[in-house]
Amino acid sequence: MSDWKDTAKALGNTAIKKVGEVAETTAVKAQILKKKNGMKDVYAKIGEYLYANKDSVADVFGDDKTLADLFEALDTLNTEINDLNNQLEIGKAE
C-alpha cells in the first residue's frame, strides 16, 4: 500500500511542478506579447510622425520609393475615408 501512496504522491508532485512551469512560461509569453504590442505602437507613432512631416522627410530620405509608395497609399486611404465621411454627411442632410 505504501508503494501506491508514494507513486501517487510522486505523480502529484510532478504534476504540480509541470503546472508551475506552464504558468511561468505563459507569464513570460504574455510579457513578450505586451512588449511586442508596445513596439507596434511605437512603430505606428514613427509612421504617423514621418507622414505628418513627409515634406521634410523627403529632404532626409530623398527619392525613397518605399516611403513614397507608403505615403501615396496613406493619401489614397485618407481620400477614401473623406469621401465616405462626405457620404455620411450627405445622408444626414437628406
N, CA, C and O atoms as a CHARMM CRD file, in Angstrom:
* protein
*
  376
    1    1 MET  N      0.83400  -1.19000   0.00000 PROA 1      0.00000
    2    1 MET  CA     0.00000   0.00000   0.00000 PROA 1      0.00000
    3    1 MET  C      0.87300   1.24600   0.00000 PROA 1      0.00000
    4    1 MET  O      0.51000   2.26800  -0.58100 PROA 1      0.00000
    5    2 SER  N      2.01000   1.15600   0.64600 PROA 2      0.00000
    6    2 SER  CA     2.90900   2.28100   0.74000 PROA 2      0.00000
    7    2 SER  C      3.45200   2.66700  -0.62800 PROA 2      0.00000
    8    2 SER  O      3.60100   3.85400  -0.91700 PROA 2      0.00000
    9    3 ASP  N      3.75200   1.68400  -1.47800 PROA 3      0.00000
   10    3 ASP  CA     4.25700   1.97200  -2.82100 PROA 3      0.00000
   11    3 ASP  C      3.23900   2.77300  -3.62300 PROA 3      0.00000
   12    3 ASP  O      3.60100   3.71300  -4.33200 PROA 3      0.00000
   13    4 TRP  N      1.99000   2.40700  -3.51300 PROA 4      0.00000
   14    4 TRP  CA     0.92500   3.10700  -4.24400 PROA 4      0.00000
   15    4 TRP  C      0.83400   4.56300  -3.80700 PROA 4      0.00000
   16    4 TRP  O      0.70100   5.45500  -4.64600 PROA 4      0.00000
   17    5 LYS  N      0.90400   4.81100  -2.50500 PROA 5      0.00000
   18    5 LYS  CA     0.83900   6.17300  -1.97900 PROA 5      0.00000
   19    5 LYS  C      2.06000   6.98100  -2.41800 PROA 5      0.00000
   20    5 LYS  O      1.94100   8.15400  -2.77500 PROA 5      0.00000
   21    6 ASP  N      3.21500   6.35500  -2.39000 PROA 6      0.00000
   22    6 ASP  CA     4.43700   7.04300  -2.82200 PROA 6      0.00000
   23    6 ASP  C      4.36200   7.39500  -4.30200 PROA 6      0.00000
   24    6 ASP  O      4.76100   8.48600  -4.70900 PROA 6      0.00000
   25    7 THR  N      3.84600   6.46400  -5.10800 PROA 7      0.00000
   26    7 THR  CA     3.70700   6.70700  -6.54700 PROA 7      0.00000
   27    7 THR  C      2.71100   7.83200  -6.80300 PROA 7      0.00000
   28    7 THR  O      2.95700   8.71300  -7.62700 PROA 7      0.00000
   29    8 ALA  N      1.59200   7.79700  -6.09600 PROA 8      0.00000
   30    8 ALA  CA     0.58200   8.84900  -6.25600 PROA 8      0.00000
   31    8 ALA  C      1.14100  10.20000  -5.83600 PROA 8      0.00000
   32    8 ALA  O      0.89900  11.21300  -6.49200 PROA 8      0.00000
   33    9 LYS  N      1.88900  10.21000  -4.74200 PROA 9      0.00000
   34    9 LYS  CA     2.49300  11.45700  -4.25900 PROA 9      0.00000
   35    9 LYS  C      3.51000  11.98500  -5.27000 PROA 9      0.00000
   36    9 LYS  O      3.55400  13.18300  -5.54600 PROA 9      0.00000
   37   10 ALA  N      4.32400  11.08900  -5.81900 PROA 10     0.00000
   38   10 ALA  CA     5.32600  11.48900  -6.81600 PROA 10     0.00000
   39   10 ALA  C      4.64300  12.04000  -8.07200 PROA 10     0.00000
   40   10 ALA  O      5.08200  13.04600  -8.62900 PROA 10     0.00000
   41   11 LEU  N      3.58200  11.38600  -8.50900 PROA 11     0.00000
   42   11 LEU  CA     2.83500  11.86300  -9.67800 PROA 11     0.00000
   43   11 LEU  C      2.21600  13.22600  -9.39800 PROA 11     0.00000
   44   11 LEU  O      2.23000  14.11300 -10.25200 PROA 11     0.00000
   45   12 GLY  N      1.68500  13.38300  -8.22100 PROA 12     0.00000
   46   12 GLY  CA     1.09900  14.66700  -7.82900 PROA 12     0.00000
   47   12 GLY  C      2.13600  15.77900  -7.81200 PROA 12     0.00000
   48   12 GLY  O      1.88700  16.87900  -8.30600 PROA 12     0.00000
   49   13 ASN  N      3.28600  15.49100  -7.25000 PROA 13     0.00000
   50   13 ASN  CA     4.37100  16.47900  -7.20400 PROA 13     0.00000
   51   13 ASN  C      4.85200  16.83800  -8.60700 PROA 13     0.00000
   52   13 ASN  O      5.12800  18.00200  -8.89900 PROA 13     0.00000
   53   14 THR  N      4.94900  15.83200  -9.46700 PROA 14     0.00000
   54   14 THR  CA     5.36100  16.07900 -10.85100 PROA 14     0.00000
   55   14 THR  C      4.33300  16.95900 -11.56100 PROA 14     0.00000
   56   14 THR  O      4.69700  17.88800 -12.28300 PROA 14     0.00000
   57   15 ALA  N      3.06600  16.66700 -11.35700 PROA 15     0.00000
   58   15 ALA  CA     2.00500  17.44700 -11.97200 PROA 15     0.00000
   59   15 ALA  C      2.03700  18.89900 -11.47900 PROA 15     0.00000
   60   15 ALA  O      1.87600  19.83000 -12.26800 PROA 15     0.00000
   61   16 ILE  N      2.24200  19.08100 -10.19100 PROA 16     0.00000
   62   16 ILE  CA     2.31800  20.43200  -9.62300 PROA 16     0.00000
   63   16 ILE  C      3.50000  21.18300 -10.21000 PROA 16     0.00000
   64   16 ILE  O      3.39000  22.36600 -10.53200 PROA 16     0.00000
   65   17 LYS  N      4.63700  20.49700 -10.35100 PROA 17     0.00000
   66   17 LYS  CA     5.83300  21.12100 -10.92900 PROA 17     0.00000
   67   17 LYS  C      5.56100  21.54700 -12.37200 PROA 17     0.00000
   68   17 LYS  O      5.91500  22.65600 -12.77300 PROA 17     0.00000
   69   18 LYS  N      4.93500  20.66600 -13.14600 PROA 18     0.00000
   70   18 LYS  CA     4.64100  20.97300 -14.55300 PROA 18     0.00000
   71   18 LYS  C      3.66900  22.15000 -14.66800 PROA 18     0.00000
   72   18 LYS  O      3.83200  23.01100 -15.53300 PROA 18     0.00000
   73   19 VAL  N      2.67100  22.18300 -13.80500 PROA 19     0.00000
   74   19 VAL  CA     1.71600  23.30300 -13.81900 PROA 19     0.00000
   75   19 VAL  C      2.44000  24.60900 -13.53200 PROA 19     0.00000
   76   19 VAL  O      2.16600  25.62800 -14.16700 PROA 19     0.00000
   77   20 GLY  N      3.34400  24.58200 -12.59500 PROA 20     0.00000
   78   20 GLY  CA     4.14100  25.77200 -12.27300 PROA 20     0.00000
   79   20 GLY  C      4.98400  26.21000 -13.45900 PROA 20     0.00000
   80   20 GLY  O      5.07900  27.40200 -13.74900 PROA 20     0.00000
   81   21 GLU  N      5.60400  25.24400 -14.15300 PROA 21     0.00000
   82   21 GLU  CA     6.41600  25.56500 -15.31800 PROA 21     0.00000
   83   21 GLU  C      5.56300  26.17100 -16.43300 PROA 21     0.00000
   84   21 GLU  O      5.96400  27.14400 -17.07300 PROA 21     0.00000
   85   22 VAL  N      4.39600  25.59200 -16.65500 PROA 22     0.00000
   86   22 VAL  CA     3.48700  26.10000 -17.69000 PROA 22     0.00000
   87   22 VAL  C      3.03100  27.50500 -17.32500 PROA 22     0.00000
   88   22 VAL  O      2.96800  28.37900 -18.19000 PROA 22     0.00000
   89   23 ALA  N      2.71600  27.72900 -16.07400 PROA 23     0.00000
   90   23 ALA  CA     2.28100  29.06100 -15.63200 PROA 23     0.00000
   91   23 ALA  C      3.39300  30.08100 -15.83100 PROA 23     0.00000
   92   23 ALA  O      3.13600  31.20300 -16.26800 PROA 23     0.00000
   93   24 GLU  N      4.62300  29.70000 -15.51500 PROA 24     0.00000
   94   24 GLU  CA     5.75400  30.61300 -15.68300 PROA 24     0.00000
   95   24 GLU  C      5.98400  30.91500 -17.16400 PROA 24     0.00000
   96   24 GLU  O      6.20900  32.06500 -17.54200 PROA 24     0.00000
   97   25 THR  N      5.92600  29.88200 -17.99400 PROA 25     0.00000
   98   25 THR  CA     6.10100  30.06800 -19.43900 PROA 25     0.00000
   99   25 THR  C      5.01300  30.97200 -20.00000 PROA 25     0.00000
  100   25 THR  O      5.28900  31.85100 -20.81700 PROA 25     0.00000
  101   26 THR  N      3.79100  30.75900 -19.56600 PROA 26     0.00000
  102   26 THR  CA     2.67100  31.58200 -20.02500 PROA 26     0.00000
  103   26 THR  C      2.85900  33.03000 -19.60400 PROA 26     0.00000
  104   26 THR  O      2.58200  33.94000 -20.38500 PROA 26     0.00000
  105   27 ALA  N      3.31900  33.25600 -18.39800 PROA 27     0.00000
  106   27 ALA  CA     3.54400  34.62300 -17.91100 PROA 27     0.00000
  107   27 ALA  C      4.63000  35.32100 -18.72900 PROA 27     0.00000
  108   27 ALA  O      4.49800  36.49700 -19.07000 PROA 27     0.00000
  109   28 VAL  N      5.69800  34.59400 -19.04100 PROA 28     0.00000
  110   28 VAL  CA     6.78700  35.18500 -19.83500 PROA 28     0.00000
  111   28 VAL  C      6.29200  35.48600 -21.25700 PROA 28     0.00000
  112   28 VAL  O      6.59800  36.54200 -21.81200 PROA 28     0.00000
  113   29 LYS  N      5.53000  34.55900 -21.83900 PROA 29     0.00000
  114   29 LYS  CA     4.99100  34.78800 -23.18400 PROA 29     0.00000
  115   29 LYS  C      4.05100  35.99300 -23.19700 PROA 29     0.00000
  116   29 LYS  O      4.03200  36.75300 -24.16500 PROA 29     0.00000
  117   30 ALA  N      3.28000  36.17000 -22.13700 PROA 30     0.00000
  118   30 ALA  CA     2.38500  37.32500 -22.03800 PROA 30     0.00000
  119   30 ALA  C      3.19300  38.61800 -21.97800 PROA 30     0.00000
  120   30 ALA  O      2.80700  39.62100 -22.57800 PROA 30     0.00000
  121   31 GLN  N      4.30200  38.59800 -21.26200 PROA 31     0.00000
  122   31 GLN  CA     5.17300  39.77600 -21.18800 PROA 31     0.00000
  123   31 GLN  C      5.78000  40.08400 -22.55500 PROA 31     0.00000
  124   31 GLN  O      5.87200  41.24600 -22.95200 PROA 31     0.00000
  125   32 ILE  N      6.19300  39.03600 -23.27300 PROA 32     0.00000
  126   32 ILE  CA     6.75300  39.22900 -24.61600 PROA 32     0.00000
  127   32 ILE  C      5.71000  39.84300 -25.52900 PROA 32     0.00000
  128   32 ILE  O      6.01000  40.77800 -26.27100 PROA 32     0.00000
  129   33 LEU  N      4.48900  39.32900 -25.48400 PROA 33     0.00000
  130   33 LEU  CA     3.40800  39.85900 -26.31500 PROA 33     0.00000
  131   33 LEU  C      3.13700  41.32200 -25.98800 PROA 33     0.00000
  132   33 LEU  O      2.92300  42.13400 -26.88800 PROA 33     0.00000
  133   34 LYS  N      3.14500  41.65200 -24.71300 PROA 34     0.00000
  134   34 LYS  CA     2.91900  43.03700 -24.29400 PROA 34     0.00000
  135   34 LYS  C      4.02000  43.94300 -24.85200 PROA 34     0.00000
  136   34 LYS  O      3.73900  45.04200 -25.32900 PROA 34     0.00000
  137   35 LYS  N      5.26200  43.48400 -24.79100 PROA 35     0.00000
  138   35 LYS  CA     6.38200  44.27100 -25.32000 PROA 35     0.00000
  139   35 LYS  C      6.25800  44.43800 -26.83500 PROA 35     0.00000
  140   35 LYS  O      6.51100  45.51900 -27.36600 PROA 35     0.00000
  141   36 LYS  N      5.86700  43.36600 -27.53100 PROA 36     0.00000
  142   36 LYS  CA     5.70300  43.44400 -28.98200 PROA 36     0.00000
  143   36 LYS  C      4.58600  44.41600 -29.35100 PROA 36     0.00000
  144   36 LYS  O      4.71000  45.16400 -30.32100 PROA 36     0.00000
  145   37 ASN  N      3.50300  44.41000 -28.58800 PROA 37     0.00000
  146   37 ASN  CA     2.42000  45.37000 -28.83600 PROA 37     0.00000
  147   37 ASN  C      2.90300  46.79500 -28.59300 PROA 37     0.00000
  148   37 ASN  O      2.51600  47.72000 -29.30700 PROA 37     0.00000
  149   38 GLY  N      3.75500  46.96500 -27.57700 PROA 38     0.00000
  150   38 GLY  CA     4.34900  48.27300 -27.33000 PROA 38     0.00000
  151   38 GLY  C      5.20600  48.71800 -28.50500 PROA 38     0.00000
  152   38 GLY  O      5.20400  49.89000 -28.88000 PROA 38     0.00000
  153   39 MET  N      5.93900  47.77300 -29.08100 PROA 39     0.00000
  154   39 MET  CA     6.75200  48.09700 -30.25700 PROA 39     0.00000
  155   39 MET  C      5.87400  48.51500 -31.43300 PROA 39     0.00000
  156   39 MET  O      6.20800  49.45200 -32.15700 PROA 39     0.00000
  157   40 LYS  N      4.75300  47.82100 -31.62200 PROA 40     0.00000
  158   40 LYS  CA     3.84700  48.18000 -32.70700 PROA 40     0.00000
  159   40 LYS  C      3.33400  49.60100 -32.52500 PROA 40     0.00000
  160   40 LYS  O      3.21300  50.35200 -33.49300 PROA 40     0.00000
  161   41 ASP  N      3.03400  49.96900 -31.28500 PROA 41     0.00000
  162   41 ASP  CA     2.57400  51.33000 -31.00200 PROA 41     0.00000
  163   41 ASP  C      3.65200  52.35300 -31.36100 PROA 41     0.00000
  164   41 ASP  O      3.36200  53.39600 -31.94600 PROA 41     0.00000
  165   42 VAL  N      4.89200  52.04200 -31.00700 PROA 42     0.00000
  166   42 VAL  CA     5.99900  52.95800 -31.31500 PROA 42     0.00000
  167   42 VAL  C      6.20100  53.05400 -32.82300 PROA 42     0.00000
  168   42 VAL  O      6.39800  54.14700 -33.35300 PROA 42     0.00000
  169   43 TYR  N      6.15300  51.91400 -33.52000 PROA 43     0.00000
  170   43 TYR  CA     6.27500  51.93500 -34.97700 PROA 43     0.00000
  171   43 TYR  C      5.16900  52.78900 -35.59700 PROA 43     0.00000
  172   43 TYR  O      5.41700  53.55600 -36.52800 PROA 43     0.00000
  173   44 ALA  N      3.96400  52.65400 -35.08400 PROA 44     0.00000
  174   44 ALA  CA     2.84500  53.44300 -35.60500 PROA 44     0.00000
  175   44 ALA  C      3.08800  54.93300 -35.39000 PROA 44     0.00000
  176   44 ALA  O      2.81800  55.74600 -36.27500 PROA 44     0.00000
  177   45 LYS  N      3.59600  55.28600 -34.21900 PROA 45     0.00000
  178   45 LYS  CA     3.88200  56.69400 -33.93400 PROA 45     0.00000
  179   45 LYS  C      4.99000  57.21900 -34.84200 PROA 45     0.00000
  180   45 LYS  O      4.92900  58.36000 -35.30000 PROA 45     0.00000
  181   46 ILE  N      5.99700  56.39500 -35.10300 PROA 46     0.00000
  182   46 ILE  CA     7.05800  56.79900 -36.02100 PROA 46     0.00000
  183   46 ILE  C      6.46600  57.05200 -37.40900 PROA 46     0.00000
  184   46 ILE  O      6.77300  58.05500 -38.05300 PROA 46     0.00000
  185   47 GLY  N      5.63000  56.14300 -37.85100 PROA 47     0.00000
  186   47 GLY  CA     5.00000  56.29400 -39.16200 PROA 47     0.00000
  187   47 GLY  C      4.11600  57.52800 -39.23000 PROA 47     0.00000
  188   47 GLY  O      4.14200  58.25800 -40.22100 PROA 47     0.00000
  189   48 GLU  N      3.33900  57.76400 -38.19200 PROA 48     0.00000
  190   48 GLU  CA     2.48300  58.94900 -38.15500 PROA 48     0.00000
  191   48 GLU  C      3.32800  60.21600 -38.19800 PROA 48     0.00000
  192   48 GLU  O      2.97700  61.18300 -38.87300 PROA 48     0.00000
  193   49 TYR  N      4.43500  60.20200 -37.47800 PROA 49     0.00000
  194   49 TYR  CA     5.32000  61.36800 -37.46200 PROA 49     0.00000
  195   49 TYR  C      5.92400  61.60000 -38.84900 PROA 49     0.00000
  196   49 TYR  O      5.93600  62.72300 -39.35300 PROA 49     0.00000
  197   50 LEU  N      6.41700  60.53200 -39.44900 PROA 50     0.00000
  198   50 LEU  CA     7.00300  60.66600 -40.78500 PROA 50     0.00000
  199   50 LEU  C      5.97600  61.16200 -41.78800 PROA 50     0.00000
  200   50 LEU  O      6.26900  62.02800 -42.61300 PROA 50     0.00000
  201   51 TYR  N      4.76000  60.60700 -41.71400 PROA 51     0.00000
  202   51 TYR  CA     3.71600  61.02100 -42.65000 PROA 51     0.00000
  203   51 TYR  C      3.33300  62.48500 -42.42900 PROA 51     0.00000
  204   51 TYR  O      3.14400  63.23200 -43.38900 PROA 51     0.00000
  205   52 ALA  N      3.22200  62.88400 -41.18200 PROA 52     0.00000
  206   52 ALA  CA     2.85000  64.26900 -40.87200 PROA 52     0.00000
  207   52 ALA  C      3.93100  65.24500 -41.33900 PROA 52     0.00000
  208   52 ALA  O      3.64700  66.41200 -41.61200 PROA 52     0.00000
  209   53 ASN  N      5.15700  64.76400 -41.42800 PROA 53     0.00000
  210   53 ASN  CA     6.28700  65.61100 -41.83300 PROA 53     0.00000
  211   53 ASN  C      6.88600  65.13900 -43.15200 PROA 53     0.00000
  212   53 ASN  O      8.09500  65.23000 -43.36300 PROA 53     0.00000
  213   54 LYS  N      6.03000  64.63400 -44.03700 PROA 54     0.00000
  214   54 LYS  CA     6.55100  63.99700 -45.24700 PROA 54     0.00000
  215   54 LYS  C      7.30700  64.94900 -46.16200 PROA 54     0.00000
  216   54 LYS  O      8.17200  64.50900 -46.92000 PROA 54     0.00000
  217   55 ASP  N      7.00400  66.23800 -46.11200 PROA 55     0.00000
  218   55 ASP  CA     7.74100  67.17600 -46.95400 PROA 55     0.00000
  219   55 ASP  C      9.19400  67.28900 -46.51200 PROA 55     0.00000
  220   55 ASP  O     10.10400  67.30500 -47.34100 PROA 55     0.00000
  221   56 SER  N      9.40500  67.36700 -45.20200 PROA 56     0.00000
  222   56 SER  CA    10.78900  67.45800 -44.71300 PROA 56     0.00000
  223   56 SER  C     11.47100  66.09800 -44.70800 PROA 56     0.00000
  224   56 SER  O     12.69900  66.02000 -44.75000 PROA 56     0.00000
  225   57 VAL  N     10.68500  65.02500 -44.65700 PROA 57     0.00000
  226   57 VAL  CA    11.24900  63.68600 -44.70400 PROA 57     0.00000
  227   57 VAL  C     11.91500  63.45600 -46.06200 PROA 57     0.00000
  228   57 VAL  O     12.93200  62.76900 -46.15500 PROA 57     0.00000
  229   58 ALA  N     11.33500  64.03400 -47.10500 PROA 58     0.00000
  230   58 ALA  CA    11.90900  63.88400 -48.43900 PROA 58     0.00000
  231   58 ALA  C     13.31700  64.47000 -48.49100 PROA 58     0.00000
  232   58 ALA  O     14.17300  63.98200 -49.22800 PROA 58     0.00000
  233   59 ASP  N     13.55100  65.51300 -47.70900 PROA 59     0.00000
  234   59 ASP  CA    14.89300  66.09600 -47.66700 PROA 59     0.00000
  235   59 ASP  C     15.89900  65.11400 -47.07000 PROA 59     0.00000
  236   59 ASP  O     17.06400  65.09700 -47.46500 PROA 59     0.00000
  237   60 VAL  N     15.45400  64.30700 -46.13000 PROA 60     0.00000
  238   60 VAL  CA    16.35000  63.36500 -45.46000 PROA 60     0.00000
  239   60 VAL  C     16.50000  62.08000 -46.27300 PROA 60     0.00000
  240   60 VAL  O     17.61000  61.58600 -46.46800 PROA 60     0.00000
  241   61 PHE  N     15.37800  61.54500 -46.74400 PROA 61     0.00000
  242   61 PHE  CA    15.39500  60.24900 -47.42400 PROA 61     0.00000
  243   61 PHE  C     15.49200  60.35600 -48.94000 PROA 61     0.00000
  244   61 PHE  O     15.65300  59.34600 -49.62600 PROA 61     0.00000
  245   62 GLY  N     15.39800  61.55700 -49.45700 PROA 62     0.00000
  246   62 GLY  CA    15.48900  61.73000 -50.90100 PROA 62     0.00000
  247   62 GLY  C     14.31300  61.07800 -51.59700 PROA 62     0.00000
  248   62 GLY  O     13.17800  61.15400 -51.12500 PROA 62     0.00000
  249   63 ASP  N     14.58400  60.44500 -52.70900 PROA 63     0.00000
  250   63 ASP  CA    13.53300  59.81300 -53.51600 PROA 63     0.00000
  251   63 ASP  C     13.34700  58.35000 -53.13700 PROA 63     0.00000
  252   63 ASP  O     13.37600  57.47400 -54.00100 PROA 63     0.00000
  253   64 ASP  N     13.16100  58.09100 -51.87400 PROA 64     0.00000
  254   64 ASP  CA    12.96100  56.72200 -51.39800 PROA 64     0.00000
  255   64 ASP  C     11.61900  56.21400 -51.90400 PROA 64     0.00000
  256   64 ASP  O     10.57100  56.68900 -51.46700 PROA 64     0.00000
  257   65 LYS  N     11.64100  55.25500 -52.81800 PROA 65     0.00000
  258   65 LYS  CA    10.41400  54.75800 -53.44700 PROA 65     0.00000
  259   65 LYS  C      9.48900  54.08600 -52.43700 PROA 65     0.00000
  260   65 LYS  O      8.26900  54.21600 -52.52800 PROA 65     0.00000
  261   66 THR  N     10.06000  53.37800 -51.48900 PROA 66     0.00000
  262   66 THR  CA     9.22900  52.69400 -50.49000 PROA 66     0.00000
  263   66 THR  C      8.42100  53.70400 -49.69300 PROA 66     0.00000
  264   66 THR  O      7.21100  53.54800 -49.52700 PROA 66     0.00000
  265   67 LEU  N      9.08900  54.74000 -49.19800 PROA 67     0.00000
  266   67 LEU  CA     8.36400  55.77100 -48.44200 PROA 67     0.00000
  267   67 LEU  C      7.35200  56.47100 -49.32300 PROA 67     0.00000
  268   67 LEU  O      6.22100  56.71300 -48.90100 PROA 67     0.00000
  269   68 ALA  N      7.74300  56.79800 -50.53900 PROA 68     0.00000
  270   68 ALA  CA     6.82600  57.47900 -51.45600 PROA 68     0.00000
  271   68 ALA  C      5.58400  56.62800 -51.69700 PROA 68     0.00000
  272   68 ALA  O      4.47000  57.15100 -51.69800 PROA 68     0.00000
  273   69 ASP  N      5.76000  55.33200 -51.89900 PROA 69     0.00000
  274   69 ASP  CA     4.62200  54.43100 -52.11400 PROA 69     0.00000
  275   69 ASP  C      3.73200  54.34600 -50.87600 PROA 69     0.00000
  276   69 ASP  O      2.50500  54.33200 -50.98200 PROA 69     0.00000
  277   70 LEU  N      4.35700  54.29000 -49.70900 PROA 70     0.00000
  278   70 LEU  CA     3.57900  54.22700 -48.46600 PROA 70     0.00000
  279   70 LEU  C      2.80900  55.52100 -48.23000 PROA 70     0.00000
  280   70 LEU  O      1.64700  55.49500 -47.82500 PROA 70     0.00000
  281   71 PHE  N      3.45800  56.64200 -48.48200 PROA 71     0.00000
  282   71 PHE  CA     2.76700  57.92900 -48.34200 PROA 71     0.00000
  283   71 PHE  C      1.60200  58.02200 -49.32200 PROA 71     0.00000
  284   71 PHE  O      0.52900  58.51300 -48.97100 PROA 71     0.00000
  285   72 GLU  N      1.81400  57.55100 -50.54900 PROA 72     0.00000
  286   72 GLU  CA     0.75200  57.58000 -51.55300 PROA 72     0.00000
  287   72 GLU  C     -0.41700  56.69100 -51.12100 PROA 72     0.00000
  288   72 GLU  O     -1.57900  57.05700 -51.29800 PROA 72     0.00000
  289   73 ALA  N     -0.10600  55.52700 -50.55600 PROA 73     0.00000
  290   73 ALA  CA    -1.16100  54.63200 -50.07200 PROA 73     0.00000
  291   73 ALA  C     -1.96200  55.31100 -48.95400 PROA 73     0.00000
  292   73 ALA  O     -3.18900  55.21300 -48.91600 PROA 73     0.00000
  293   74 LEU  N     -1.26400  55.99700 -48.04800 PROA 74     0.00000
  294   74 LEU  CA    -1.96500  56.71500 -46.97800 PROA 74     0.00000
  295   74 LEU  C     -2.80600  57.85900 -47.53900 PROA 74     0.00000
  296   74 LEU  O     -3.92600  58.08900 -47.08200 PROA 74     0.00000
  297   75 ASP  N     -2.27200  58.57700 -48.52600 PROA 75     0.00000
  298   75 ASP  CA    -3.03900  59.65200 -49.15500 PROA 75     0.00000
  299   75 ASP  C     -4.32400  59.10300 -49.77000 PROA 75     0.00000
  300   75 ASP  O     -5.39500  59.69200 -49.62100 PROA 75     0.00000
  301   76 THR  N     -4.21000  57.98100 -50.45300 PROA 76     0.00000
  302   76 THR  CA    -5.37800  57.35200 -51.08000 PROA 76     0.00000
  303   76 THR  C     -6.39900  56.93900 -50.02600 PROA 76     0.00000
  304   76 THR  O     -7.59400  57.19100 -50.18300 PROA 76     0.00000
  305   77 LEU  N     -5.93500  56.31200 -48.96000 PROA 77     0.00000
  306   77 LEU  CA    -6.84400  55.89400 -47.88300 PROA 77     0.00000
  307   77 LEU  C     -7.51700  57.09600 -47.22800 PROA 77     0.00000
  308   77 LEU  O     -8.71200  57.05900 -46.93400 PROA 77     0.00000
  309   78 ASN  N     -6.75200  58.15700 -47.00000 PROA 78     0.00000
  310   78 ASN  CA    -7.34400  59.37100 -46.41500 PROA 78     0.00000
  311   78 ASN  C     -8.40800  59.95800 -47.32900 PROA 78     0.00000
  312   78 ASN  O     -9.45600  60.39200 -46.85000 PROA 78     0.00000
  313   79 THR  N     -8.16100  59.98000 -48.62900 PROA 79     0.00000
  314   79 THR  CA    -9.14300  60.48500 -49.58700 PROA 79     0.00000
  315   79 THR  C    -10.40300  59.62500 -49.55700 PROA 79     0.00000
  316   79 THR  O    -11.51900  60.14600 -49.55400 PROA 79     0.00000
  317   80 GLU  N    -10.22000  58.30500 -49.53400 PROA 80     0.00000
  318   80 GLU  CA   -11.36700  57.39700 -49.49600 PROA 80     0.00000
  319   80 GLU  C    -12.17200  57.57600 -48.21400 PROA 80     0.00000
  320   80 GLU  O    -13.40300  57.55400 -48.24400 PROA 80     0.00000
  321   81 ILE  N    -11.48500  57.75400 -47.09300 PROA 81     0.00000
  322   81 ILE  CA   -12.17900  57.98100 -45.81200 PROA 81     0.00000
  323   81 ILE  C    -12.95400  59.29000 -45.86000 PROA 81     0.00000
  324   81 ILE  O    -14.10000  59.35000 -45.41300 PROA 81     0.00000
  325   82 ASN  N    -12.34500  60.32600 -46.39100 PROA 82     0.00000
  326   82 ASN  CA   -13.03700  61.62100 -46.51300 PROA 82     0.00000
  327   82 ASN  C    -14.25900  61.49700 -47.40600 PROA 82     0.00000
  328   82 ASN  O    -15.30700  62.06600 -47.10100 PROA 82     0.00000
  329   83 ASP  N    -14.13900  60.76000 -48.51100 PROA 83     0.00000
  330   83 ASP  CA   -15.28500  60.55100 -49.39600 PROA 83     0.00000
  331   83 ASP  C    -16.41700  59.82300 -48.67200 PROA 83     0.00000
  332   83 ASP  O    -17.58600  60.18200 -48.81400 PROA 83     0.00000
  333   84 LEU  N    -16.06500  58.81500 -47.90800 PROA 84     0.00000
  334   84 LEU  CA   -17.08200  58.07100 -47.15800 PROA 84     0.00000
  335   84 LEU  C    -17.72200  58.94900 -46.07800 PROA 84     0.00000
  336   84 LEU  O    -18.93300  58.88700 -45.86600 PROA 84     0.00000
  337   85 ASN  N    -16.91900  59.75900 -45.40100 PROA 85     0.00000
  338   85 ASN  CA   -17.47700  60.68700 -44.40900 PROA 85     0.00000
  339   85 ASN  C    -18.42100  61.68700 -45.07600 PROA 85     0.00000
  340   85 ASN  O    -19.46100  62.03400 -44.51500 PROA 85     0.00000
  341   86 ASN  N    -18.06000  62.14300 -46.26300 PROA 86     0.00000
  342   86 ASN  CA   -18.94400  63.05300 -47.00700 PROA 86     0.00000
  343   86 ASN  C    -20.25600  62.37500 -47.34900 PROA 86     0.00000
  344   86 ASN  O    -21.31400  63.00000 -47.28500 PROA 86     0.00000
  345   87 GLN  N    -20.19800  61.09900 -47.71300 PROA 87     0.00000
  346   87 GLN  CA   -21.43700  60.35900 -47.99400 PROA 87     0.00000
  347   87 GLN  C    -22.32200  60.31000 -46.75700 PROA 87     0.00000
  348   87 GLN  O    -23.54100  60.45300 -46.85000 PROA 87     0.00000
  349   88 LEU  N    -21.70500  60.10900 -45.60200 PROA 88     0.00000
  350   88 LEU  CA   -22.48000  60.09600 -44.35800 PROA 88     0.00000
  351   88 LEU  C    -23.12400  61.45200 -44.10100 PROA 88     0.00000
  352   88 LEU  O    -24.28900  61.52500 -43.70900 PROA 88     0.00000
  353   89 GLU  N    -22.37700  62.51300 -44.31800 PROA 89     0.00000
  354   89 GLU  CA   -22.89900  63.85900 -44.10300 PROA 89     0.00000
  355   89 GLU  C    -24.04200  64.16600 -45.05000 PROA 89     0.00000
  356   89 GLU  O    -25.03200  64.78100 -44.65300 PROA 89     0.00000
  357   90 ILE  N    -23.91300  63.73900 -46.31100 PROA 90     0.00000
  358   90 ILE  CA   -24.98100  63.96200 -47.28000 PROA 90     0.00000
  359   90 ILE  C    -26.21500  63.17900 -46.87100 PROA 90     0.00000
  360   90 ILE  O    -27.33700  63.66900 -47.00400 PROA 90     0.00000
  361   91 GLY  N    -26.01800  61.97700 -46.37800 PROA 91     0.00000
  362   91 GLY  CA   -27.14400  61.15000 -45.94200 PROA 91     0.00000
  363   91 GLY  C    -27.85400  61.76100 -44.74200 PROA 91     0.00000
  364   91 GLY  O    -29.07300  61.64000 -44.62200 PROA 91     0.00000
  365   92 LYS  N    -27.11600  62.41000 -43.85700 PROA 92     0.00000
  366   92 LYS  CA   -27.72000  63.07100 -42.69700 PROA 92     0.00000
  367   92 LYS  C    -28.51700  64.28700 -43.11000 PROA 92     0.00000
  368   92 LYS  O    -29.54000  64.60100 -42.50100 PROA 92     0.00000
  369   93 ALA  N    -28.05100  64.98200 -44.15300 PROA 93     0.00000
  370   93 ALA  CA   -28.69900  66.21300 -44.59000 PROA 93     0.00000
  371   93 ALA  C    -30.03100  65.92600 -45.29100 PROA 93     0.00000
  372   93 ALA  O    -30.91100  66.78600 -45.32900 PROA 93     0.00000
  373   94 GLU  N    -30.17300  64.75100 -45.83000 PROA 94     0.00000
  374   94 GLU  CA   -31.39900  64.43900 -46.58900 PROA 94     0.00000
  375   94 GLU  C    -32.55600  64.12300 -45.70400 PROA 94     0.00000
  376   94 GLU  O    -33.65000  63.84300 -46.19300 PROA 94     0.00000
